[in-house]
Amino acid sequence: MSIDDFKKIKLPDTPGVYFFVGSKGETLYIGKATSLRDRVKSYFSKDLIVTRGLLLVQMLEQAKTIKFEKTDSVLEALILEAALIKKHQPKFNTKEKDNKSFNFMLITKEEFPRVLIVRGRNIEKEFKGSEIAQLFGPFPNGSALKVAMGIVRKIFPYRDKCEPNQGRPCFNRQIKLCPGVCAGEITAKEYQKNIRHIILFFEGKKKALLDTLTKEMKAFAKANDFESAGRIRNTLYALNNIQDVALIKDDIRRITDGGGVDLARPFRIESFDVAHMAGENMVGVMCVLVDGEIDKSQYRKFIIQNITSSNDTGALKQILERRFTHLDWPLPNLIVVDGSLAQRNVATEVLQKLVQKIPVVSVVKDAHHKPKDIEGDSVLGVKYKREILLANNESHRFAITFHKSKRKKAFLKT
């Protein structure tokens, strides 16, 4: 597709979900937007290959048209996006077809169900099939899902950690995000209504949800229970006037910078390291600093595959290649690797292959494994010396911890 093709499609300036469609009618890519018009237009910028990477350039070359579906809010666009990705499995949304790195919204099968955010790879580890009542996702953007669940929870309070009838209100009850399951303030029957409402919302059945709530409100009013009727009236208002400013801000930032490197956005440093013992139980990690602050919620672990010798550069190459298949992860402004010229060359080679213009620095260590020098981009090395050393130290610590954990599990299996 070209910018001229885009101009022929009249996309509205409203929230919604867009689909890039191929010549055979197949869905190539799905995304959500605060403004369908502005978001899709960003794909036709001249520097797309730099800001978004080769994969999306290839997608655009294969696309023949764009379809869309409007929503009433960005929150609803986020939920619809996840449902449609699950349905269509577009090949350019992710190379990992098992979705194990994505997040899901899970509702447990209990008398007082918990509502949780769970990473795909952990679902089978943490839950039996009989323990899951509902599973929604995958959600490509984990941070957006957390914001979304915060909005949903204000409308429909739910339990996540507290124990039913534990005798004292939990912290979330005190801030009105739990309906009082912990303190015995709500019956299982009443609580199940909240859960059903959440399910309807995540199924995209907003009209049915509004109808259900309206009937409940009228029934309470008819029975002169005006307090309950007023509470539902407030819920109806909240649903019709969803306050999703945080999601809107996130989407505007993505439109502005194209998901690429822009110093006007928060400065993101990603640091990578490898840990193993003579090639055994080899792992890798990615640690993230945003504007000089550690962000552990964005740390990632990688189990190295098909490398059995002490091949640190081979492992680093695999980690970086896998990292850049995640189109939903923000691109870094700077990459830090542990090592010297060999590691820096590997990182540069991967980035060149993916057509990513991201500077790389390496932290060189002395005989005692203490930082001795920062090599690579000398300007950034001086300007961000503190952040680079902090990121490198974090990735080394995180890699060692992950390696020890994996080694312990392997030992226990023998």
Helices and strands as residue ranges (DSSP letters): H 3-8, E 16-22, E 27-33, H 36-41, G 42-44, H 48-51, H 54-62, E 63-70, H 74-88, E 103-108, E 115-119, H 120-126, G 129-131, E 132-139, H 142-155, H 171-174, H 188-202, H 206-222, H 226-240, H 245-257, E 268-277, E 280-290, E 293-294, G 296-298, E 300-303, H 312-323, E 334-338, H 341-353, E 360-365, E 371-376, H 378-383, H 385-413
